[in-house]
C-alpha cells in the first residue's frame, strides 16, 4: 500500500505566483503517478486569464492538464505511446465557466439564479450569502426569516440577525447559507484547521481485490471503464464529463424527485447516458446495485452520509463490488466540525475568505462580497476528482484493491489560494462569448443544437471528444 499522501501545501497569500507547470506538478505528485510525466505538458498563456486577484487561469490550466495527463498514463499502461498534453490557459479559463457560454438552439438558457439568492448585510454589519436556487432551500430560508419571497423583504428581515447566528440557525435546519469571513477569520476556524491536515486529493485503499489491468487494444484511454455518476450541479458532473471525454462509459443516475438546473444538465451531460432510479424505493436500490455489479467507478456528491444511509457508502460498495473506485465530493471536507455541512461553490467562496479577499483587492468602499469570475471551486474540484479517479484506477490495475477518492470544495479553494495572487488581476478584461468563439463546438443533442466550449486538454494521440450527445434526464434504461 502506498504511503499516505502529504497534507496540502502551506498557504501563499503573497503576490508571488506559482507557475501553472508547478501547480500541475504539485497535483501530479499528490496522486503519486509516474514522476516524469509532467515533462510532457505544453502549457501556454499566463494570468490574468479572467478578472481576479487569484490565479484562476493557472488553476484551470493546471487541473485540466493534470487530468488529461492521467488519461495518457492509462493509455500508456494499455500499450499506447507516451502522449503530450497541450492546454492553452485562455481555453482552460473558458472551460472553467463553460455554462456561461452555452447556447441551446441559438438561445441563451434561463438565468439559473433565484431572485433572492445573493449577499445581504445583516444587523451586525456583516454579510451573509444565501443560496436559494432549489425550492426547498428557498422555502426553508423564507420560513426561518418569516418573510415574503421578495429581495427587499429578505433584506429587511436579515437586519434582525447577526451573520453568524443566521448561518448557525440555517445550518441546523439543513439550509445552505454562509457568513462572509476574512482569511484571518477562516484560518482560525476549527474547520480550516482540520483541512490543513488533509491533502488536496485524498486517495485511500478501502478493500482488497486482485489487480485489474487495463485491457489492451483500446481506441481511447478509458474505453471499457464504466462510471456511475450520482452527482448534480457542476463539480461532480464535470468529473463525469471529463472521464467521458477520454472514452469512459458514463451513466448519470438521477431521480425525477430531485431538483436540477436545466442548463447545467445540458452543459455537463455531454458524453453521458442518463437514467432514473428512486433510491428511496427498494426497486431503485436494486437497480443501482445491479449497475454497481459491473461498474468500475462510483462518483457521488450527495450530502455527507446520505448514500451510506441508503446502503451505498464506500465500504458497502467495496464489499459488493471489490475493485471499485468510489469518489466522494463534499463542500467542506470529510473531517472537522463542518464535515456534514452542506454547501455550494458560491457559499464556500464566502465562508473561506475568498470573497472577502477579492473585495479587498477591488478596494470596494462598501465592503460588498466579491465573487470569483467563475465557479472556480466547482470546476477545479471536478477535474481534481477526475484526476484522482484515474490515479486510483491506475493503482487498481497495478496492485489491486478498492479505493476511495475524496475531494472538497473548501480544500480546492485552499489549493487555489496557495497558488498566489495576481497583481492588478481585477483589471483584466472579462471574456464575452464572442471572445471565445474559436473555442466553441456545435453538436446535436436531445435538447436541439448545442454550441458549447470544447475540452481544453489536447492529447497528441487520443484527442478528447464526447461520443454521445447530452440528453434529458432519465432518457435511458438503468442498464449498461
C-alpha positions in Angstrom: 0.0 0.0 0.0 1.4 3.5 -0.9 2.4 6.0 1.7 -0.3 8.4 2.8 -0.5 11.5 0.7 1.1 14.6 2.1 -1.1 17.4 3.5 -1.8 20.4 1.3 1.0 22.9 0.8 1.1 26.0 3.1 -0.9 29.0 2.1 0.6 31.6 -0.2 -1.2 34.8 0.2 1.6 37.0 -1.3 1.7 38.3 -4.9 4.3 35.7 -5.8 2.6 33.3 -8.3 3.1 29.6 -8.7 3.6 28.8 -12.3 0.9 26.6 -14.0 3.6 24.0 -14.5 4.5 23.9 -10.9 0.8 23.8 -9.9 0.2 20.8 -12.2 3.3 19.1 -10.9 2.1 19.6 -7.4 -1.2 17.9 -8.2 0.7 15.1 -10.0 2.9 14.5 -7.0 -0.2 14.5 -4.8 -1.7 11.5 -6.6 1.5 9.6 -6.9 1.7 8.9 -10.6 4.7 8.4 -12.8 7.2 11.1 -11.7 8.5 12.3 -15.1 5.1 12.6 -16.8 4.7 16.4 -16.3 7.6 16.9 -18.7 5.1 16.0 -21.4 2.9 19.1 -20.7 2.8 22.0 -23.1 1.2 24.9 -21.2 0.6 28.2 -23.0 -0.5 31.5 -21.5 -0.3 33.4 -18.3 -2.6 35.0 -15.7 -4.7 37.1 -15.5 -6.9 35.0 -17.9 -10.0 36.3 -16.0 -10.6 39.4 -13.9 -9.5 38.2 -10.5 -6.7 38.8 -8.0 -6.4 35.0 -7.7 -4.7 32.7 -10.2 -7.9 31.3 -11.6 -6.3 30.8 -15.1 -3.4 28.8 -13.6 -5.9 26.7 -11.5 -7.9 26.0 -14.6 -4.9 25.1 -16.8 -3.2 23.0 -14.1 -6.2 21.0 -13.1 -7.3 20.3 -16.7 -3.8 19.5 -17.7 -3.2 17.1 -14.8 -6.4 15.2 -15.6 -5.5 15.0 -19.3 -2.0 13.7 -18.3 -3.6 11.0 -16.1 -5.6 9.8 -19.2 -2.3 9.5 -21.1 -0.8 7.4 -18.4 -3.7 4.9 -18.6 -3.2 4.9 -22.3 0.5 4.1 -21.9 -0.4 1.2 -19.5 -2.7 -0.1 -22.2 0.3 -0.4 -24.6 -0.1 3.0 -26.2 2.6 5.6 -26.9 3.5 8.3 -24.4 1.5 11.4 -25.4 2.0 15.1 -25.0 -0.8 17.2 -23.5 -1.3 20.8 -24.5 -3.5 23.2 -22.6 -3.9 26.9 -23.5 -4.8 28.9 -20.4 -7.3 31.0 -22.3 -9.2 27.9 -23.4 -8.9 26.4 -19.9 -10.4 29.6 -18.3 -13.3 29.4 -20.8 -14.0 25.8 -19.9 -13.9 26.8 -16.2 -17.1 28.7 -16.9 -18.5 26.7 -19.8 -22.0 27.1 -18.5 -21.8 30.8 -19.3 -21.1 30.3 -22.9 -23.7 27.5 -23.6 -26.3 28.1 -26.2 -29.2 25.8 -27.0 -30.9 26.1 -30.4 -29.2 29.5 -30.6 -30.8 30.8 -27.4 -29.2 31.7 -24.1 -30.5 29.4 -21.3 -32.5 31.0 -18.5 -30.6 32.5 -15.6 -30.2 29.7 -13.0 -30.0 32.1 -10.0 -33.1 32.5 -7.9 -34.3 36.1 -7.4 -33.4 36.2 -3.7 -30.1 34.4 -3.9 -27.0 36.5 -3.2 -25.3 38.6 -0.5 -27.0 40.6 2.2 -25.8 42.8 5.1 -27.1 41.6 8.5 -27.9 43.7 11.5 -24.4 43.5 12.9 -23.0 45.0 9.7 -21.5 41.6 8.5 -22.5 39.8 5.3 -24.4 36.6 4.7 -24.8 34.8 1.3 -28.0 32.8 0.5 -28.2 30.0 -2.0 -31.9 29.5 -2.9 -31.8 28.0 -6.4 -33.6 24.9 -5.2 -37.1 25.4 -4.0 -36.7 23.5 -0.6 -33.6 25.7 0.2 -35.5 28.8 -0.8 -38.6 27.9 1.2 -36.5 27.0 4.3 -34.8 30.4 4.3 -38.1 32.2 4.0 -39.6 30.2 6.8 -36.6 30.9 9.0 -36.8 34.6 8.3 -40.6 34.7 8.4 -40.8 37.0 5.4 -42.2 37.0 1.8 -40.5 35.9 -1.3 -39.1 39.3 -2.1 -35.5 40.6 -2.0 -36.4 43.7 -0.1 -38.3 41.7 2.5 -35.4 39.3 2.9 -33.0 42.2 3.3 -35.2 43.8 6.0 -35.6 40.5 7.9 -31.9 39.9 7.9 -31.3 43.2 9.7 -32.7 41.4 12.8 -30.0 38.8 12.7 -26.2 38.7 13.1 -24.5 37.0 10.2 -23.0 34.1 12.3 -26.2 33.5 14.2 -28.2 33.2 11.0 -25.6 31.0 9.5 -25.8 28.7 12.5 -29.6 28.6 12.6 -29.8 27.9 8.9 -27.2 25.1 9.1 -29.2 23.5 11.9 -32.1 23.3 9.5 -30.0 21.8 6.7 -30.1 25.0 4.7 -27.3 26.4 2.6 -26.0 29.9 3.6 -22.6 31.2 4.6 -21.4 34.2 6.5 -18.5 36.1 4.9 -15.2 35.7 6.7 -11.8 37.1 6.1 -8.8 34.8 5.6 -7.7 35.5 9.1 -11.2 34.6 10.5 -11.3 31.4 8.4 -7.8 30.3 9.2 -8.7 30.4 12.9 -11.9 28.4 12.4 -11.8 24.7 13.5 -12.8 23.5 10.1 -9.9 25.3 8.4 -7.5 23.8 11.0 -8.9 20.3 10.1 -8.5 20.9 6.4 -4.9 22.0 6.9 -4.1 18.4 7.8 -5.6 17.0 4.5 -4.1 16.6 1.0 -5.9 18.4 -1.8 -7.0 15.0 -3.1 -7.3 12.1 -0.7 -6.9 8.5 -2.1 -7.3 5.7 0.4 -7.4 1.9 0.0 -10.7 0.6 1.5 -10.7 -3.0 0.5 -8.8 -5.9 -1.0 -9.2 -7.0 -4.6 -7.0 -8.7 -7.3 -5.3 -6.3 -9.7 -7.5 -5.4 -12.7 -5.1 -4.4 -15.5 -6.5 -2.4 -18.4 -7.3 -4.4 -21.4 -5.0 -3.8 -24.4 -6.3 -2.9 -27.9 -8.4 0.1 -26.8 -9.1 3.1 -29.1 -9.2 5.6 -26.2 -7.7 5.7 -22.7 -10.8 4.9 -20.8 -12.5 2.5 -23.2 -14.4 -0.1 -21.3 -14.4 1.8 -18.0 -17.9 2.0 -16.6 -18.7 5.0 -14.4 -21.8 5.6 -12.3 -22.3 9.4 -11.9 -24.6 10.3 -9.0 -23.9 14.0 -8.9 -25.6 17.3 -9.7 -24.8 21.0 -10.4 -21.1 21.4 -11.6 -18.2 19.7 -9.8 -19.3 16.1 -9.9 -20.8 16.4 -13.3 -17.6 17.9 -14.6 -15.7 14.9 -13.3 -18.0 12.6 -15.2 -17.9 14.7 -18.4 -14.1 14.6 -18.2 -14.0 10.9 -17.9 -16.4 10.6 -20.8 -14.1 12.8 -22.9 -11.4 10.1 -22.6 -13.7 7.3 -23.5 -15.4 6.1 -20.3 -19.0 4.8 -20.4 -20.7 7.2 -18.0 -24.2 6.6 -16.7 -25.8 9.6 -15.0 -28.2 8.4 -12.3 -30.8 10.8 -11.1 -34.4 10.9 -9.9 -37.4 12.9 -11.0 -37.9 13.8 -7.3 -34.6 15.7 -7.2 -34.4 19.4 -8.3 -32.0 20.3 -11.0 -30.8 23.2 -13.1 -31.5 22.5 -16.8 -28.6 24.4 -18.3 -26.1 22.6 -16.1 -27.6 19.2 -17.0 -27.1 20.1 -20.7 -23.6 21.5 -20.4 -22.2 18.8 -18.2 -24.2 16.0 -19.8 -22.2 15.7 -22.9 -20.8 12.2 -23.4 -23.2 10.6 -20.8 -26.2 8.3 -20.8 -28.9 9.2 -18.2 -31.3 7.0 -16.2 -33.7 7.5 -13.4 -33.6 5.4 -10.2 -35.6 6.1 -7.0 -33.1 5.3 -4.3 -35.6 5.7 -1.5 -37.5 2.7 -3.1 -36.3 -0.9 -2.9 -36.7 -1.3 -6.6 -34.4 1.7 -7.2 -31.8 0.5 -4.8 -31.9 -2.9 -6.5 -31.4 -1.2 -9.9 -28.4 0.7 -8.6 -27.0 -2.5 -7.1 -27.2 -4.2 -10.5 -25.4 -1.3 -12.2 -22.8 -1.3 -9.4 -22.0 -5.0 -10.1 -20.4 -4.1 -13.4 -19.1 -0.6 -12.5 -15.5 0.4 -12.2 -16.1 3.9 -10.7 -18.9 5.2 -8.4 -18.9 9.1 -8.3 -21.3 10.7 -5.7 -22.0 14.2 -4.5 -24.9 13.5 -2.1 -25.0 15.3 1.3 -22.4 13.7 3.6 -23.6 10.3 4.8 -26.7 10.4 2.5 -25.7 7.4 0.4 -24.4 5.4 3.4 -27.9 5.7 4.9 -29.2 4.1 1.7 -26.7 1.3 1.7 -24.3 2.7 -0.9 -21.4 4.1 1.2 -17.8 3.5 0.2 -17.4 0.4 2.3 -20.8 -1.0 1.2 -19.8 -0.6 -2.5 -16.3 -2.1 -1.9 -17.9 -5.1 -0.3 -20.3 -5.7 -3.1 -18.0 -4.7 -5.9 -14.4 -5.4 -5.0 -12.1 -3.2 -7.0 -14.5 -0.3 -7.1 -13.1 3.3 -7.2 -15.5 5.3 -5.1 -15.3 9.1 -5.5 -16.8 11.4 -2.9 -17.4 15.2 -3.3 -18.2 17.3 -0.2 -18.4 21.0 0.5 -16.1 21.4 3.5 -14.1 18.2 3.7 -14.6 14.8 5.4 -13.2 15.7 8.8 -13.8 18.5 11.3 -16.9 20.1 12.7 -18.3 21.1 9.3 -17.8 17.7 7.7 -21.6 17.2 7.4 -22.3 20.8 6.5 -23.9 21.3 3.1 -22.7 24.0 0.6 -22.1 25.1 -2.9 -19.2 26.9 -4.6 -20.5 30.4 -4.0 -21.0 29.7 -0.3 -17.6 28.1 0.2 -16.0 31.1 -1.5 -17.8 33.3 1.0 -17.1 31.2 4.1 -13.4 30.6 3.5 -12.3 34.2 2.8 -12.1 34.3 -1.0 -15.0 36.8 -1.4 -13.5 39.0 1.3 -10.0 38.9 -0.2 -11.4 39.7 -3.7 -13.4 42.6 -2.3 -10.3 44.0 -0.6 -8.3 43.7 -3.9 -11.1 45.6 -5.6 -10.9 48.3 -2.9 -14.7 48.3 -2.6 -15.5 51.1 -0.1 -18.8 49.4 0.7 -17.2 46.1 1.6 -19.6 44.1 -0.6 -18.5 40.4 -1.1 -17.0 39.9 -4.5 -17.3 36.5 -6.1 -14.6 34.9 -8.3 -15.2 35.3 -12.0 -16.1 31.7 -12.4 -17.5 28.9 -10.2 -13.8 28.0 -10.0 -14.0 25.8 -6.9 -16.7 23.6 -8.6 -14.8 23.3 -11.9 -11.4 22.7 -10.3 -12.9 20.2 -8.0 -14.4 18.3 -10.9 -11.0 18.0 -12.7 -9.3 17.0 -9.4 -12.0 14.3 -9.0 -11.2 13.0 -12.5 -7.5 13.1 -11.8 -8.0 11.2 -8.5 -10.3 8.7 -10.3 -7.7 7.9 -12.9 -4.9 7.7 -10.4 -6.9 5.2 -8.4 -7.8 3.2 -11.5 -4.0 3.1 -12.2 -3.3 1.7 -8.7 -6.1 -0.8 -9.1 -4.5 -2.0 -12.3 -1.1 -2.3 -10.8 -1.7 -3.5 -7.2 -5.4 -4.3 -6.9 -7.7 -3.1 -4.2 -10.8 -0.9 -3.8 -10.1 2.8 -3.4 -11.9 5.9 -2.0 -11.1 9.3 -3.6 -12.2 12.4 -1.7 -12.3 16.0 -2.9 -13.9 19.0 -1.3 -14.7 22.5 -2.5 -13.1 24.0 0.6 -9.8 22.1 0.1 -9.9 23.0 -3.6 -10.2 26.7 -2.6 -7.3 26.2 -0.2 -5.2 24.9 -3.2 -6.3 27.9 -5.4 -5.4 30.3 -2.6 -2.0 28.7 -2.4 -1.2 29.5 -6.0 -0.7 33.1 -5.0 -2.2 36.5 -6.0 -2.2 38.3 -9.4 -1.2 41.9 -9.2 -3.8 44.1 -10.9 -5.6 40.9 -11.9 -9.0 42.5 -11.5 -8.2 44.9 -14.3 -8.2 42.1 -16.8 -11.0 42.1 -19.4 -13.9 39.7 -18.8 -14.1 37.5 -21.9 -17.5 37.6 -23.6 -18.9 34.9 -25.8 -17.6 36.5 -29.0 -14.1 36.5 -27.5 -14.1 32.7 -27.1 -16.0 31.9 -30.4 -13.0 29.9 -31.6 -13.2 27.6 -28.6 -16.8 26.5 -29.2 -18.1 23.5 -31.0 -21.6 22.7 -32.2 -23.3 19.3 -31.7 -26.7 17.8 -31.9 -28.3 16.8 -28.6 -31.6 15.8 -27.0 -32.3 19.5 -26.5 -31.5 20.7 -30.0 -28.4 22.1 -31.5 -25.8 22.9 -28.8 -22.9 25.4 -29.0 -20.6 24.8 -26.1 -16.9 25.0 -25.1 -14.9 22.0 -26.3 -12.5 20.3 -24.0 -9.3 22.3 -23.4 -6.8 19.4 -22.9 -5.4 18.4 -26.3 -3.9 14.9 -26.3 -1.5 14.2 -29.1 -2.6 10.6 -29.9 -6.1 10.2 -28.5 -8.0 13.5 -28.9 -10.6 14.2 -26.2 -14.2 14.1 -27.5 -17.7 13.3 -26.4 -19.1 10.3 -28.3 -22.6 10.7 -27.0 -24.9 13.8 -27.0 -26.3 15.5 -24.0 -29.8 14.1 -23.3 -32.7 14.8 -21.0 -32.6 13.2 -17.5 -33.9 9.7 -17.5 -33.6 9.2 -21.2 -32.1 5.7 -20.9 -32.9 2.5 -19.1 -30.8 1.8 -16.0 -28.6 -0.8 -17.5 -25.1 -0.9 -19.2 
